[in-house]
Amino acid sequence: MNNQYTPVPVEFQDPVRVAVIRTEWNSHISTLLADGAIKTLEAAGAEAELFVVPGAVELTFAAQTAINSDRFDAVIVHGCVIKGDTPHFDYVCQSVTFGVTELNVDSPIPVIFGVLTVLDEQQALDRCGGPAGHKGIEAAQTALSMVAFNRSMS
């Protein structure tokens, strides 16, 4: 069974600008995700601007700041949280998930959740162009679809 997301191609009358925010933490993963997103956005004719923050918890603040700038049609957040031996994983995942959900409820633009929450590094790598797809590319496709949806509601 193929569970890969296949987006409907979207064409835009007006330019699309997307903020792509990635973490420094686990940067070997978050960079792959952000690079995939940026290449996909640019191939679709959208403008992408990259921002980097220290860790996953800071993604929510950065996304809110990008929203408040009124410069973007969507925001994508990328990071990678790998489970360790302490409950830190649970707290970080809950914080960033809740934060992005709250932003989506309150924001006039979509915030796309591109944070990997995995048990080990291999699972993350598998999601950066490996057997589990490329979650950075999928996030960009989702952002474009949501911008189209948002514009259709105007």
N, C-alpha and C positions, 0 to 999 in steps of 0.2 A: 504494500500500500504506500502510495506517495503522499506524504503529509506536508510537502513543501508548499508554501504560500505562492500563488501565481497571481500577481496583481493585474488589474485591468489597466492598459495604457491610458495615461491621462495627458491631455494637452491643455495648456493654459494661455489665456489671452494676455494676462499681465505677468510680469516677472514674479518668481517665487524665491523667497529668501529663507534659509533654514539655518538656525544656530545648532551646531553640533558640539556637544560638551562631553569631554572624556576625562577620566581620572588619570592621575599620575600613578596611583597604586595599581599594581599589576599592569603596568603600561605596555608590556609586550603583548597583552591581550587587548586592552582598550584601544591601542593604536591601530591594530588590525581591524577592529570593529569600526572605528571612526573613519579610517581610510576607505573601507568598503562603502560606507555610507556616503562619504564625500564624492567618491568616483561615480556612484550611482546617481546622486543628485545632479552632479555636473553633466553627466551623460544625458539626463532628462532636460537639460537647459536651465536648471535651478542654480541659484547662487548659494554656496555653503560657506559659513564662517566658523572656524574651529576655535574653541576655548578649552583650556585645561585647568582642572581643579585638583586639589590633593587627593581626595578620596570620595567614596560613594555617598557618604552623608552630605558632602558639600554640593552634590549635584542639584539638589532641590533648590538651594539658595541661588546657585548660578542660573538655573532654569528660570526662576522667578525674576531675577535681574534681567535676563534676556527678554522675557515677556514684557516687563515694565519699560524696556527701551523702545518699544513700538517699532522695531526695525525688522521683525521677523514674522513669517507666516506660520512657522512651526519650530519646535525645539526637539532635538533628539538628545537623550542622555545615554552615555556608554560608560560602562565600568565592568569590573569582574570581582565578585566576592566569592572566595574559595573557602569552603568549610574547614575549620580547624578543630582543635580539641576543646575549645571553650565556647560558651554561648554567644560570644562576640558576633559570629556569623548571623545568628538569629536576630540580634538587635540591629545590626547594620541593614540586613535585608528588609526587616520590618520598617525601619525608618525611611529608607529610600522608596520602598514600594508605597507606603502610606503617603509620603511627600508628593510623589508623582501623581498618585490618584487624586489627592487634594488639589493639586495644580490643575488637573484636567477638569475637575468640577468647577473651579473658580475662574479659569483662564479663558480669554476670548480666542486663544489659539491652542492647537493640540500639542501635548508634550508626549513624545514617544519613548516608551520604556525599553531601552536597549542594554540593560544591565544583566549580565550573566550571573546567576546564583547557582554555583556548581559544587559538586563534592570534591573534585580534584582538577588539576591543571589540564589533564587530557580531555576532560569533558568540555572545558573552555575552548581548547584548540580545535576540537571537533566542530565547534559552533562558529569558527572563524574561517570557513571555507572547506571544512572537512566533511565527514559523512553526515553530520547533523545540519548541513547548510551553512549559510553565512548570515548571522544575525545582524550584522551591520548593514548589509545590503537589504535585508528584509525590513529593517527599521526605516531606511530611506524610502523604500517603496510604500510603507505604511504612512510615512509623513506626507508623501505626495498624494496618496489617496485621501488622507484626512484634510489636506489643504483644499482639494477639489470638493470634498463634502462640505467643508466650512464655507467655501465661496458659493456653493449652490444654495446655501441657506440665507445668503445675503439678499 
